[in-house]
């Protein structure tokens, strides 16, 4: 089945309604998938999950009311209640803070280019619910991103040349008065520069553990390694062959107020491996970075991930963004296998 591309425009509620109506099947699919996933992982049934979601709503409503409006639109368009849509958008907090994604991401800035790339690895059963959202929300930048049905912030870029990627990290703790990870991603994509996006996240904090790479055309990338208690920033490498780059996988690299759990034993390997591949390249290009994301070393728990005895997830899509040219190339499925290819152009 080809991926569903949905165009949304207008007020936050209208954008949400178009998303919910256009991706009704995928939104319901996401609720079904995460209902089973949360039950298995946290022992919470969907009624309890909705109660958790409600605890995030006062902060979001007071600080980012437009997100509540958009999620209400998604709920109405899909024929669901608001709490269920909020639950999808706080799924990282429920799955990783309350107790598997495995993604490898890189940003790379040179004198004449700025790239941001990621393999997005997740449970294969969620594949049918992946969607591509185009959001026209003037006067904010236009957004073109990959998401899951019902989730209003994910991986992609905007018309100002700002891009964002996400790595899941497991560490205890959830803060109900900070931005949930996926709404933090949307906040980045609503921003007109890397620095403006970084300032917004510094101001609000992030509600649970995750790693967010923010990059733009002029300044390159910065890593925000987050827990419920703190954010440790990871600037670009300044020396050697990796100069101008930033890489991450699925474990806490820096010291934090809480300790993370190495929930994917292959995470350090993948981080070392992507850096090794980058050293062999010299000068990055869209084609070179796309080739790196195909790497099968340590299969099936490789950068190009596959389901196996040690892995319940696999690469569901890869994305390489050229932020100077303001477009991204997306390849559905594992990068070495047949799958739909298309571009994002906000």
C-alpha positions as CSV (number, residue, x, y, z in Angstrom):
1,X,0.0,0.0,0.0
2,X,1.4,3.4,-0.9
3,X,1.8,5.8,2.0
4,X,-1.0,8.3,2.5
5,X,-0.1,12.0,1.8
6,X,-2.4,14.5,3.5
7,X,-2.4,18.3,2.8
8,X,-3.6,20.4,5.8
9,X,-4.1,24.1,6.0
10,X,-5.9,26.8,7.9
11,X,-6.5,27.3,11.7
12,X,-5.0,24.7,14.1
13,X,-8.5,23.1,14.4
14,X,-8.9,22.9,10.6
15,X,-5.4,21.4,10.2
16,X,-6.2,18.8,12.8
17,X,-9.6,18.0,11.3
18,X,-8.1,17.5,7.8
19,X,-5.5,15.2,9.4
20,X,-8.1,13.2,11.3
21,X,-10.5,12.9,8.5
22,X,-7.9,12.2,5.8
23,X,-6.1,9.6,7.9
24,X,-9.1,8.2,9.8
25,X,-8.0,4.6,9.2
26,X,-4.4,5.3,10.3
27,X,-5.4,7.2,13.4
28,X,-7.7,4.4,14.5
29,X,-4.8,2.0,13.6
30,X,-2.4,3.9,15.8
31,X,-4.9,3.8,18.7
32,X,-5.2,0.0,18.3
33,X,-1.4,-0.5,18.0
34,X,-0.5,1.7,21.0
35,X,-3.4,0.2,23.0
36,X,-1.8,-3.2,22.7
37,X,1.8,-1.8,23.0
38,X,1.1,0.1,26.2
39,X,-0.8,-2.9,27.7
40,X,2.2,-5.2,27.1
41,X,4.9,-2.6,28.1
42,X,3.3,-0.7,31.0
43,X,0.3,-2.9,32.0
44,X,-2.0,0.1,31.4
45,X,-5.3,-0.4,29.6
46,X,-6.6,2.3,27.3
47,X,-8.8,3.9,30.0
48,X,-5.8,4.3,32.3
49,X,-3.7,5.6,29.3
50,X,-6.4,8.3,28.7
51,X,-6.1,9.3,32.4
52,X,-2.4,9.7,32.0
53,X,-2.9,11.8,28.9
54,X,-5.3,14.1,30.8
55,X,-2.5,15.0,33.2
56,X,-0.5,16.6,30.4
57,X,-3.4,18.7,29.2
58,X,-3.4,21.6,31.7
59,X,0.2,22.6,30.8
60,X,-0.3,22.2,27.0
61,X,-3.6,24.2,27.2
62,X,-1.9,27.0,29.1
63,X,1.4,27.2,27.2
64,X,0.5,25.8,23.7
65,X,-3.3,26.0,23.3
66,X,-3.0,25.7,19.6
67,X,-1.8,22.1,20.0
68,X,-4.9,21.2,22.0
69,X,-7.0,22.8,19.2
70,X,-5.2,20.8,16.6
71,X,-5.5,17.5,18.5
72,X,-9.3,18.3,19.1
73,X,-9.5,18.7,15.3
74,X,-7.8,15.3,14.8
75,X,-10.2,13.7,17.3
76,X,-13.3,15.2,15.6
77,X,-12.0,14.3,12.1
78,X,-11.3,10.7,13.1
79,X,-14.4,10.3,15.3
80,X,-12.4,9.8,18.6
81,X,-12.2,11.5,21.9
82,X,-9.5,14.2,22.6
83,X,-7.8,12.2,25.4
84,X,-7.1,9.3,22.9
85,X,-5.3,11.7,20.5
86,X,-3.4,13.3,23.4
87,X,-2.4,9.8,24.4
88,X,-0.9,9.2,21.0
89,X,1.1,12.4,21.2
90,X,2.5,11.5,24.6
91,X,3.2,8.0,23.6
92,X,6.9,8.4,24.3
93,X,6.3,9.5,27.9
94,X,4.0,6.6,28.5
95,X,6.2,3.9,26.8
96,X,9.6,5.1,28.0
97,X,9.2,7.3,31.0
98,X,6.7,5.1,32.9
99,X,8.0,1.9,33.0
100,X,11.2,-0.5,21.3
101,X,12.4,2.4,18.9
102,X,15.9,2.0,17.7
103,X,17.0,4.9,15.5
104,X,20.3,6.2,14.2
105,X,20.5,9.9,13.3
106,X,23.2,12.3,12.0
107,X,23.5,15.9,11.1
108,X,26.4,17.2,9.1
109,X,27.3,20.8,8.2
110,X,30.0,21.8,5.7
111,X,30.9,25.2,4.3
112,X,28.4,24.7,1.4
113,X,25.8,22.2,2.7
114,X,23.8,21.1,5.7
115,X,22.3,17.6,6.0
116,X,20.1,15.9,8.6
117,X,19.3,12.2,8.3
118,X,17.8,9.2,10.2
119,X,16.6,5.7,9.9
120,X,13.4,5.5,11.8
121,X,13.1,2.0,13.4
122,X,10.0,0.8,15.1
123,X,7.7,-2.2,15.4
124,X,6.7,-3.5,12.0
125,X,3.0,-3.6,12.9
126,X,2.8,0.2,12.9
127,X,3.9,0.4,9.2
128,X,0.3,0.8,7.8
129,X,-0.3,3.8,10.1
130,X,2.7,5.9,8.9
131,X,1.5,9.0,7.1
132,X,3.1,12.0,5.3
133,X,1.7,15.3,6.5
134,X,2.0,18.7,4.7
135,X,0.9,21.6,7.0
136,X,0.3,25.2,5.7
137,X,-0.1,27.3,8.9
138,X,0.8,30.9,7.9
139,X,2.4,32.9,9.4
140,X,4.4,30.0,10.8
141,X,6.7,28.0,8.4
142,X,5.1,25.3,6.2
143,X,5.9,21.8,7.4
144,X,6.4,18.6,5.5
145,X,7.0,15.6,7.8
146,X,6.7,11.9,8.3
147,X,4.4,10.9,11.2
148,X,2.0,8.3,12.5
149,X,-1.7,8.7,12.3
150,X,-2.9,11.1,15.0
151,X,0.5,12.4,16.0
152,X,1.0,16.2,15.2
153,X,4.8,16.4,15.5
154,X,7.4,14.0,14.1
155,X,10.4,13.9,11.8
156,X,10.8,16.3,8.9
157,X,11.6,19.9,7.8
158,X,10.0,23.2,7.2
159,X,10.0,26.0,4.7
160,X,12.6,28.0,6.8
161,X,15.1,25.2,6.3
162,X,14.8,23.8,9.9
163,X,14.8,20.0,10.3
164,X,14.3,17.7,13.2
165,X,14.9,14.0,14.1
166,X,14.1,11.9,17.2
167,X,15.9,9.0,19.0
168,X,14.1,7.1,21.7
169,X,15.9,6.8,25.1
170,X,14.7,4.9,28.1
171,X,15.2,6.7,31.5
172,X,12.8,6.9,34.5
173,X,10.6,9.9,35.0
174,X,7.8,12.0,33.4
175,X,7.2,15.7,33.9
176,X,3.6,16.9,33.4
177,X,4.6,20.6,33.2
178,X,7.0,20.3,30.2
179,X,6.6,19.6,26.5
180,X,6.0,15.9,25.6
181,X,8.6,14.7,23.1
182,X,6.4,14.7,20.0
183,X,5.0,18.2,20.7
184,X,8.6,19.3,21.2
185,X,9.3,18.1,17.7
186,X,6.4,20.1,16.4
187,X,7.7,23.1,18.3
188,X,11.0,22.8,16.4
189,X,9.2,22.5,13.1
190,X,7.1,25.7,13.9
191,X,10.4,27.6,14.4
192,X,12.2,29.8,11.8
193,X,15.7,28.8,12.8
194,X,17.7,26.3,14.8
195,X,18.5,28.8,17.5
196,X,14.8,29.9,17.9
197,X,13.8,26.2,18.2
198,X,16.5,25.5,20.7
199,X,15.5,28.5,22.8
200,X,11.8,27.3,22.8
201,X,12.8,23.9,24.2
202,X,15.2,25.4,26.7
203,X,12.4,27.5,28.0
204,X,9.8,24.7,28.4
205,X,11.9,21.6,28.9
206,X,11.0,18.2,27.6
207,X,8.7,15.9,29.5
208,X,10.6,12.6,29.3
209,X,13.8,11.0,28.0
210,X,14.6,11.3,24.3
211,X,17.2,12.8,22.0
212,X,16.2,15.5,19.5
213,X,18.5,16.8,16.8
214,X,17.7,20.3,15.5
215,X,19.4,21.6,12.4
216,X,19.1,24.4,9.9
217,X,20.8,25.5,6.7
218,X,23.0,28.1,8.1
219,X,24.2,26.8,11.5
220,X,24.0,23.0,11.2
221,X,22.8,20.8,14.0
222,X,22.7,20.6,17.8
223,X,21.7,17.6,19.9
224,X,19.3,18.0,22.8
225,X,19.7,14.9,25.1
226,X,16.6,15.1,27.3
227,X,15.3,13.5,30.5
228,X,12.3,14.5,32.5
229,X,14.7,16.4,34.8
230,X,17.2,18.1,32.5
231,X,18.5,18.8,29.0
232,X,22.2,18.3,28.1
233,X,23.1,20.0,24.9
234,X,25.5,18.4,22.4
235,X,27.1,20.8,20.0
236,X,28.7,20.0,16.7
237,X,32.1,18.2,16.6
238,X,34.8,20.8,16.1
239,X,37.8,18.6,15.2
240,X,38.9,16.0,12.7
241,X,37.0,14.2,10.0
242,X,33.7,14.5,11.9
243,X,34.0,18.3,12.2
244,X,30.6,20.0,11.8
245,X,28.6,16.8,12.6
246,X,26.5,15.4,15.4
247,X,25.4,11.7,15.8
248,X,23.2,9.8,18.2
249,X,21.4,6.5,18.7
250,X,19.4,5.2,21.7
251,X,21.3,5.7,24.9
252,X,22.3,8.6,27.1
253,X,25.8,9.7,26.1
254,X,26.1,12.5,28.6
255,X,25.8,12.6,32.4
256,X,22.2,13.4,33.7
257,X,20.3,13.8,36.9
258,X,18.8,10.4,36.2
259,X,20.5,7.3,34.7
260,X,19.2,5.8,31.5
261,X,18.7,2.1,30.7
262,X,20.4,0.5,27.7
263,X,17.2,-1.0,26.4
264,X,18.9,-1.7,23.0
265,X,22.3,-3.3,23.6
266,X,23.3,-2.5,20.0
267,X,22.9,1.3,20.5
268,X,26.6,2.0,21.2
269,X,27.6,-0.2,18.3
270,X,25.4,1.8,15.9
271,X,26.7,5.1,17.2
272,X,30.3,4.0,16.7
273,X,29.5,2.5,13.3
274,X,27.8,5.6,11.8
275,X,30.8,7.7,12.9
276,X,33.2,5.1,11.3
277,X,31.2,5.3,8.1
278,X,31.3,9.1,8.2
279,X,35.1,9.2,8.6
280,X,35.4,7.1,5.4
281,X,33.3,9.6,3.4
282,X,35.2,12.8,3.7
283,X,32.7,15.2,2.2
284,X,29.0,14.4,2.7
285,X,26.4,14.4,0.0
286,X,22.8,13.2,-0.2
287,X,23.9,10.0,-2.0
288,X,26.7,9.2,0.4
289,X,24.5,9.6,3.5
290,X,21.8,7.5,1.9
291,X,24.4,4.8,1.4
292,X,25.4,4.9,5.1
293,X,21.8,4.3,6.1
294,X,22.0,1.0,4.2
295,X,24.7,-0.4,6.4
296,X,24.1,-4.0,7.4
297,X,27.1,-4.6,9.8
298,X,25.9,-6.4,12.9
299,X,22.7,-7.5,11.1
300,X,19.8,-7.7,12.2
301,X,20.6,-5.1,14.9
302,X,22.4,-2.9,12.3
303,X,21.9,0.7,11.3
304,X,19.7,-0.8,8.6
305,X,17.7,-2.7,11.1
306,X,15.7,-5.9,10.6
307,X,13.4,-8.0,12.7
308,X,15.2,-11.0,14.2
309,X,15.7,-12.9,17.4
310,X,17.4,-9.9,19.0
311,X,15.2,-7.3,17.4
312,X,11.4,-6.7,17.4
313,X,11.7,-3.6,15.3
314,X,13.1,-2.7,11.9
315,X,13.8,0.3,9.8
316,X,10.3,1.5,8.6
317,X,11.7,4.5,6.7
318,X,14.9,6.4,6.1
319,X,15.0,10.2,5.5
320,X,17.9,12.4,4.3
321,X,17.3,16.2,4.4
322,X,19.2,18.7,2.4
323,X,18.4,21.8,4.5
324,X,20.1,24.3,2.1
325,X,18.0,23.1,-0.8
326,X,15.0,22.6,1.5
327,X,14.0,19.2,0.5
328,X,14.2,15.6,1.9
329,X,14.4,12.2,0.2
330,X,12.3,9.5,2.0
331,X,12.6,5.8,1.3
332,X,9.9,3.6,2.8
333,X,10.9,0.3,4.4
334,X,14.5,-0.9,4.9
335,X,16.8,1.2,2.7
336,X,18.2,-2.0,0.9
337,X,14.8,-3.4,0.0
338,X,12.1,-2.3,-2.5
339,X,9.9,0.5,-1.2
340,X,8.3,3.7,-2.1
341,X,10.6,6.7,-2.6
342,X,9.4,10.4,-2.6
343,X,10.5,13.9,-1.6
344,X,9.3,16.3,1.0
345,X,9.3,19.9,-0.2
346,X,7.6,22.3,2.4
